């Protein structure tokens, strides 16, 4: 079976996920160990312990949201959740994985973001977060901790401004000069960061994709947003993720169209089986 090697010249590929994982794949010669975690393997705790069961639950995937390091965690709101107005001491990014979520100024009209949507919340800005129904799930990412929930009277302003991007407004790139996208059937959407440094993107893999994702970065983290991938003996569903350190090669397959959120600091290749 012939391999078709596809190279992205300007895009860096990492993803956000996983630390303290329960499962790990065998080491590949010359590559670092790769860890896999699923949403049902995380340790769920209350995001705001002071509110107990009224607060969303959080499951750390990588890092430590109570420390001072970059961290990624899953957020699971209670049924028909609506927070009181509040602020955070740090900024964060969010990706909707299941259900619908609203995050905005307390006086803003509701904008329910479905799975595949992306938002940012600047530190110090008063806002509310709400979820409709009982099955919402999101991925939250911070660059430093600890992650704290503080009262609205502690608000302060920064140069940052919030971003809310509905799934239907995600801009998928398929330019003719990036032949790796056209040939593999994959698409990319830039979300944040610098293409010559740390950044976050969505990667969309078509149904029936079979191939290898290679990264030469110092870290590789990815969380599954939609669809599913087969990796080694794992059938990964939304909310699951993969973390690796150093050069990485992941042999993956998809049955359905699949979206991954990725965070990286290095260029990557996709090798498709033909």
MOKAHU-V413202 format. One record per run of one state. SS is the DSSP state (A for helix, B for strand, O for the rest). FROM is the first residue (numbers start at 1). TO is the last residue. If there is no record, write none. Layout:
# MOKAHU-V413202
SS:FROM:TO  SS:FROM:TO
This chain:
# MOKAHU-V413202
O:1:2  B:3:12  O:13:22  B:23:24  O:25:33  B:34:37  O:38:38  A:39:41  O:42:43  B:44:46  O:47:48  A:49:54  O:55:56  B:57:62  O:63:70  B:71:76  O:77:81  B:82:82  O:83:85  B:86:88  O:89:91  B:92:104  O:105:112  B:113:113  O:114:117  B:118:121  O:122:126  B:127:142  O:143:148  B:149:151  A:152:154  O:155:162  B:163:165  O:166:166  A:167:169  O:170:172  B:173:173  O:174:178  A:179:184  O:185:186  B:187:193  O:194:198  B:199:205  O:206:209  B:210:215  O:216:218  B:219:226  O:227:227  B:228:231  O:232:233  B:234:237  O:238:240  B:241:245  O:246:247  B:248:253  O:254:257  B:258:264  O:265:266  B:267:273  O:274:274
